[in-house]
Amino acid sequence: QVQLVESGGGLVQAGGSLRLSCAASGSTSSTYDMGWFRQAPGKAREFVAGISWSGGSTSYGDAVKGRFTISRDNAKNTVYLQMNSLRPEDTAVYYCAARHRVSSTYGYWGQGTQVTVSS
């Protein structure tokens, strides 16, 4: 079992930056691939970014490439999402998720943190 708690959301003006954090706890959380997803009102959940358990591989959704950076600190059991050049369309609830490194499915989810970008 892995427990995930997000933090760092808030209100920011367009062009600004925020850094989200996801604190993981539970057995061997460092062997889990981690991801960030987001969901805006009335829209489907969207993949934002993912990072392998070792941190050696990352991937991004097309909407955030070049603006967002995912990273992890396994010593602190924490994953980060640095969000730069924020746009109003980035407004959403952002969720942290985990999957065991041999799994293809994210089975653990945090409660989400709201990010609102004003124009």
C-alpha positions in Angstrom: 0.0 0.0 0.0 1.1 3.5 -0.8 -0.4 6.7 0.5 0.0 9.9 -1.4 -0.6 13.5 -0.2 -0.3 16.4 -2.6 0.5 20.0 -1.6 1.5 23.3 -3.2 -1.6 24.2 -5.2 -3.1 27.7 -5.2 -4.0 30.7 -7.2 -1.4 32.2 -9.6 -1.5 34.7 -12.4 -0.9 33.6 -16.0 2.8 33.4 -16.7 3.6 32.5 -13.1 5.0 29.4 -11.5 4.0 26.8 -8.9 5.6 23.7 -7.5 3.5 20.8 -6.5 4.7 18.2 -4.1 3.5 14.7 -3.5 4.6 12.9 -0.3 4.5 9.2 -0.5 4.4 6.8 2.4 4.1 3.0 2.7 6.2 0.0 1.9 9.1 0.6 -0.5 7.5 3.6 -2.1 10.7 4.3 -4.0 10.0 1.3 -6.2 7.0 2.9 -7.7 6.7 4.9 -10.9 5.0 8.2 -10.2 2.7 10.4 -12.2 0.8 13.6 -12.2 -2.7 13.9 -13.7 -5.2 16.7 -13.8 -8.9 17.2 -14.2 -10.7 20.4 -15.1 -14.4 20.8 -14.5 -16.4 19.0 -17.2 -13.3 17.4 -18.7 -11.7 14.0 -18.6 -8.7 13.3 -16.5 -5.5 14.1 -18.4 -2.0 12.8 -18.1 0.5 15.5 -17.2 3.8 13.9 -16.4 5.4 10.7 -15.3 8.7 9.6 -13.8 10.2 6.1 -13.4 11.0 4.7 -10.0 14.7 5.5 -10.4 14.1 9.0 -11.8 15.9 8.0 -15.0 13.0 8.3 -17.3 10.3 11.0 -17.6 7.4 11.7 -19.9 5.0 14.6 -20.4 1.7 15.3 -21.9 1.7 17.4 -25.0 0.0 20.3 -23.3 2.7 20.8 -20.8 5.9 19.9 -22.6 8.6 22.5 -22.2 6.8 24.2 -19.3 6.5 21.6 -16.6 9.2 19.4 -15.1 8.7 16.3 -12.9 11.3 15.2 -10.5 11.6 13.0 -7.5 13.7 12.7 -4.3 13.6 9.1 -3.2 15.4 9.9 0.0 12.4 12.1 1.0 9.8 9.9 -0.7 8.6 13.0 -2.6 7.7 13.8 -6.2 7.6 17.3 -7.5 6.0 19.0 -10.4 7.5 22.3 -11.3 5.0 24.3 -13.4 6.3 27.4 -15.3 4.6 29.7 -17.7 1.2 28.8 -16.4 -1.8 29.4 -18.5 -5.5 29.7 -17.6 -6.1 26.4 -19.3 -3.8 24.7 -16.8 -6.5 25.4 -14.1 -7.5 22.0 -12.7 -7.3 19.7 -9.8 -3.9 18.0 -9.9 -3.6 14.4 -8.7 -0.5 12.4 -7.8 -0.5 8.7 -8.7 1.7 5.7 -8.2 2.1 2.4 -9.8 4.5 -0.4 -9.0 7.3 -0.5 -11.5 6.1 -3.8 -13.0 2.5 -2.6 -13.4 1.0 -0.7 -16.3 -1.8 0.8 -14.1 -1.7 3.6 -11.6 -3.4 2.0 -8.6 -2.8 4.6 -5.9 -4.0 8.2 -6.0 -3.8 11.2 -3.8 -6.7 13.5 -2.9 -5.8 16.2 -5.3 -4.7 19.8 -5.0 -6.4 22.7 -6.8 -4.4 24.9 -9.2 -6.1 28.0 -10.5 -4.5 30.3 -13.1 -6.0 33.7 -13.6 -5.8 35.6 -16.8 
